[in-house]
Amino acid sequence: MKAIVITRPGGPEVLALQDRPIPEPGPGEVRVRVHASALNRADLLQRRGAYPAPPGVPADVPGLEYAGEVDAVGDGAGLWAVGNRVMGIVGGGAHAEYVVVHEREAIRIPQNLGIPEAAAIPEAFLTAYDALFPQLDVTMGERVLVHAVGSGVGTAAVQLLRAAGAMVIGTSRTASKLERAVELGMEVGVDTSREDLAEAVNQATYGSGVHAVLDLVGGKLLENSLRVLALRGRLIVVGTTGGAKAEVDLGLVLRRRIHLIGTVLRTRPLEEKIALAREFSGSVLPLFSSGRIRPVVDSSFSFCDIRKAHERMESNATFGKIVLAW
């Protein structure tokens, strides 16, 4: 099979298209013929040598999500049949023509979506759903601040929050991304390159602050986010593109009884990933089928143009997901 291989740590030029053996499904597993995948910041970090793959997945083949058709079924696996359209997340190795996954990790692709569109769903929507609901426990009517609202997870979060009846305040350093996020359901946008976050949030909430923060940036934004949280507010850190270190006013955390949460999907145990996939299938897939939410595709590339796709993501000009297809 063809696979994208990181030949050594470095820039996009270290990526190469190479032949690798086709994997065989074991007991309880299915092999998926990958028709499309998508690009994530983690792929860029792995390419640079800054985010090694977890044990048990290819160390030099990136790719955290896939969409395609079941190609083979292992012993004891009975959830899917050959030809079924599925999507999902993996610890790595999805930037290849075939990937093997546990049958209960796979998620049905809604009939009204094509496979390339579906490739923009797993990492963004599973991450957003898991952070917002099982962990932050967001409920109808709450005010939620979403940083990097134009990212893949950001665009997913806005739609999921809108569907849940929450108010969304989003941030970006690009005005055009904020304008596009309004179309997805964001009510208030904050341009952090020009506006003071605390002042903008206080104005939007009449001084009440937000109930929860989805932080996809980290760094100094974490400090500012804590200041706009209401009493018993919750903040979850999902990404650190703005830096992995921040100063925290513990007095503020104590006085407002703030809950500060950190999360990551890639290295979770198989049982947790299965549980999330099954919950997501029951709770979120119907929203795609009804058209209430949709994957947001920034651009599409052939895997043969993988270097250009990495350059596109590194430009920080994207809105939504970069999709890759064979």
C-alpha positions in Angstrom: 0.0 0.0 0.0 1.0 3.6 -0.4 1.7 5.6 2.8 3.0 9.0 3.7 6.3 8.6 5.6 8.2 11.0 7.7 11.8 10.2 6.6 13.4 12.4 9.2 12.4 15.3 11.5 12.1 18.6 9.6 9.9 20.6 7.3 7.4 19.5 4.7 10.3 18.4 2.4 10.9 15.3 4.7 7.5 13.8 3.7 7.6 11.0 1.1 5.2 8.6 -0.5 6.4 5.1 0.0 5.2 1.5 -0.1 4.4 -0.3 3.1 2.9 -3.8 3.8 -0.9 -3.9 3.9 -1.9 -4.6 7.6 -4.0 -7.6 8.5 -6.9 -7.3 11.0 -6.7 -9.3 14.2 -9.5 -10.6 16.3 -12.3 -8.0 16.8 -10.7 -5.7 14.2 -11.6 -4.5 10.8 -9.3 -3.2 8.0 -10.5 0.0 6.4 -9.6 1.0 2.8 -8.9 4.7 3.5 -10.3 6.9 0.8 -9.7 10.2 2.6 -8.1 11.6 5.8 -7.5 15.0 7.2 -4.5 17.0 8.5 -4.0 18.0 12.1 -1.6 20.1 14.1 -0.3 16.9 15.7 0.8 15.7 12.2 3.0 18.8 11.8 4.5 18.4 15.3 5.2 14.7 14.6 6.9 15.6 11.4 9.1 18.0 13.3 10.0 15.4 15.8 8.2 17.1 18.6 5.2 14.8 19.1 6.2 11.1 18.8 3.5 8.5 18.1 2.2 6.4 21.0 3.2 2.8 21.4 1.5 0.4 19.0 1.1 2.7 16.0 3.5 3.4 13.2 6.2 5.8 14.3 6.8 7.3 10.9 3.4 7.3 9.3 1.2 10.2 10.5 -2.5 10.6 10.4 -5.0 10.7 13.2 -8.3 10.2 11.3 -9.7 8.2 8.4 -12.8 7.8 6.3 -13.4 4.9 3.9 -14.9 1.4 3.5 -14.4 -1.8 5.5 -12.1 -3.9 3.4 -11.6 -7.0 5.6 -13.0 -8.3 8.9 -11.0 -10.1 11.6 -12.0 -13.2 13.6 -15.0 -12.5 15.9 -15.7 -9.1 14.4 -19.4 -8.8 13.5 -20.3 -5.2 13.8 -19.4 -4.2 10.2 -19.6 -5.9 6.8 -17.2 -5.5 3.9 -18.2 -2.4 2.0 -19.7 -0.5 5.0 -18.6 3.2 5.1 -16.9 4.1 8.3 -14.8 6.9 9.8 -12.8 7.3 13.1 -9.7 8.3 14.9 -6.5 6.4 15.4 -3.2 7.1 17.3 -1.4 7.3 13.9 -1.0 5.7 10.6 -4.1 7.0 8.9 -2.2 8.7 6.1 -2.0 5.4 4.3 -4.3 3.4 1.9 -5.3 1.0 4.6 -5.6 1.1 8.4 -6.7 -1.5 11.0 -8.9 -0.5 13.9 -11.0 -2.2 16.6 -14.5 -2.6 15.1 -16.1 -0.7 18.0 -13.9 2.3 17.4 -15.3 2.8 13.9 -18.2 5.1 13.3 -20.8 5.0 10.6 -20.6 7.7 7.9 -24.1 9.3 7.6 -25.7 8.6 4.2 -26.0 12.3 3.3 -22.2 12.8 3.5 -19.6 11.9 1.0 -16.4 10.1 2.2 -14.2 13.2 1.7 -16.6 15.3 3.8 -16.7 12.6 6.4 -12.9 12.7 6.7 -13.2 16.2 8.2 -15.4 14.9 11.1 -13.6 12.5 13.5 -10.8 14.4 15.1 -12.5 17.8 15.2 -16.0 16.7 16.3 -14.9 13.9 18.7 -12.5 16.3 20.4 -15.0 19.1 20.6 -17.8 16.8 21.8 -15.7 15.1 24.4 -14.4 18.3 25.8 -17.7 20.3 25.8 -20.1 17.7 27.2 -18.6 14.7 29.0 -15.9 16.9 30.6 -17.1 20.5 30.7 -20.8 19.4 31.1 -22.1 22.4 29.1 -25.9 22.8 29.3 -28.5 24.8 27.5 -28.3 28.5 28.1 -24.7 28.6 29.2 -22.2 31.0 27.8 -19.1 29.4 26.3 -15.9 31.0 25.1 -14.2 29.1 22.2 -10.6 30.1 21.4 -9.3 29.6 17.8 -12.8 29.4 16.6 -11.7 29.1 12.9 -9.8 25.8 13.6 -11.2 22.4 12.9 -12.1 21.8 16.5 -13.3 25.4 16.8 -15.7 25.2 13.9 -17.0 21.9 15.3 -17.5 23.3 18.8 -19.5 26.3 17.6 -22.0 24.0 15.8 -22.3 21.5 18.7 -22.8 24.4 21.2 -25.5 26.0 19.0 -27.3 22.6 18.7 -27.2 22.3 22.5 -28.7 25.8 23.0 -25.6 27.4 24.4 -24.3 31.0 23.6 -20.9 31.0 21.8 -18.3 33.7 22.1 -15.3 33.0 19.8 -11.8 34.3 19.3 -9.5 34.6 16.4 -6.7 36.8 15.3 -8.3 37.1 11.8 -11.5 39.1 11.3 -12.6 37.1 8.3 -12.6 33.9 10.3 -14.8 35.5 12.9 -17.2 36.6 10.1 -17.4 33.0 8.8 -17.9 31.6 12.4 -21.0 33.7 12.7 -22.6 31.7 9.9 -21.9 28.5 12.0 -23.8 29.9 15.0 -21.2 32.1 16.9 -23.0 35.1 18.5 -20.0 37.2 19.5 -16.5 37.3 17.9 -13.4 38.8 19.6 -10.4 39.7 17.5 -7.6 39.1 19.9 -5.1 40.9 17.7 -7.0 44.2 18.3 -9.4 43.7 21.3 -8.9 43.2 25.0 -10.5 39.8 25.8 -11.7 40.6 29.2 -13.3 43.9 28.1 -15.0 42.2 25.1 -16.4 39.3 27.1 -17.6 41.5 29.9 -19.4 43.7 27.4 -21.0 40.7 25.7 -22.1 39.1 28.9 -23.0 42.3 30.8 -20.3 41.7 33.3 -21.4 38.1 34.1 -18.6 36.3 32.4 -18.7 32.9 30.8 -19.6 29.5 32.3 -17.0 27.6 30.4 -13.9 28.0 28.1 -12.7 25.7 25.4 -9.0 26.6 25.1 -7.4 25.4 21.9 -4.4 27.8 22.3 -3.0 27.9 25.8 -0.1 30.2 26.6 -1.1 33.7 27.8 -4.7 33.2 26.6 -5.2 30.9 29.6 -4.4 33.6 32.0 -6.9 36.0 30.4 -9.5 33.2 30.1 -9.5 32.6 33.8 -10.4 36.2 34.4 -13.6 36.1 32.4 -14.9 32.9 34.0 -18.0 33.2 36.2 -18.3 31.7 39.7 -17.7 27.9 39.5 -16.6 28.3 35.9 -14.9 25.5 34.0 -11.9 25.7 31.6 -10.5 22.9 29.5 -7.2 23.0 27.7 -7.1 21.0 24.5 -4.3 22.6 22.5 -1.1 24.6 23.2 -0.4 26.4 19.9 0.1 29.6 21.8 2.6 28.0 24.2 2.7 25.2 26.8 3.4 27.5 29.8 1.2 30.1 31.5 1.0 31.9 34.8 -2.1 31.1 36.8 -3.5 33.3 39.6 -4.4 30.6 42.1 -6.2 33.2 44.3 -8.6 33.8 41.4 -9.0 30.0 40.9 -9.8 29.6 44.6 -12.2 32.6 45.0 -14.2 31.7 41.9 -14.0 27.9 42.5 -12.8 27.4 39.0 -12.4 23.9 37.5 -9.2 23.7 35.3 -9.1 20.5 33.1 -6.5 19.2 30.7 -7.3 16.6 28.0 -5.9 14.6 25.1 -7.4 11.9 22.9 -4.5 10.4 21.1 -3.0 8.4 24.0 -6.2 7.3 25.7 -6.7 3.6 26.4 -8.7 1.6 23.8 -11.7 1.2 26.1 -12.1 5.0 26.5 -11.9 5.5 22.7 -14.5 2.9 22.1 -16.8 4.4 24.7 -16.4 7.8 23.2 -17.1 6.5 19.6 -20.2 4.7 20.7 -21.5 7.7 22.6 -20.8 10.0 19.7 -22.5 7.7 17.3 -25.7 7.9 19.4 -25.6 11.5 20.3 -24.1 13.4 17.4 -24.5 11.4 14.2 -28.2 12.2 14.0 -27.3 15.9 13.9 -25.2 15.3 10.7 -28.0 13.2 9.2 -30.5 16.0 9.8 -28.2 18.7 8.5 -28.1 20.6 11.7 -24.3 20.4 11.8 -21.8 19.8 9.0 -18.1 19.3 8.6 -16.2 22.4 7.5 -13.6 21.8 4.8 -11.0 24.5 4.2 -9.4 22.9 1.2 -8.7 19.5 -0.3 -5.4 17.9 -1.5 -4.3 14.7 -3.0 -1.9 12.7 -0.8 0.6 13.2 -3.6 0.5 16.9 -2.7 1.0 16.2 1.1 3.8 18.8 1.3 1.5 21.5 0.0 -1.1 20.5 2.5 1.4 20.9 5.3 2.4 24.3 4.0 -1.2 25.4 3.9 -1.8 24.4 7.5 1.4 26.2 8.6 0.2 29.4 6.9 -2.5 29.7 9.7 -4.9 30.9 7.0 -7.2 27.8 7.2 -10.8 27.9 8.3 -12.0 24.3 9.2 -10.2 21.2 8.0 -7.7 20.3 5.3 -8.9 17.1 3.7 -6.5 14.6 2.0 -7.7 12.0 -0.5 -6.1 9.1 -2.4 
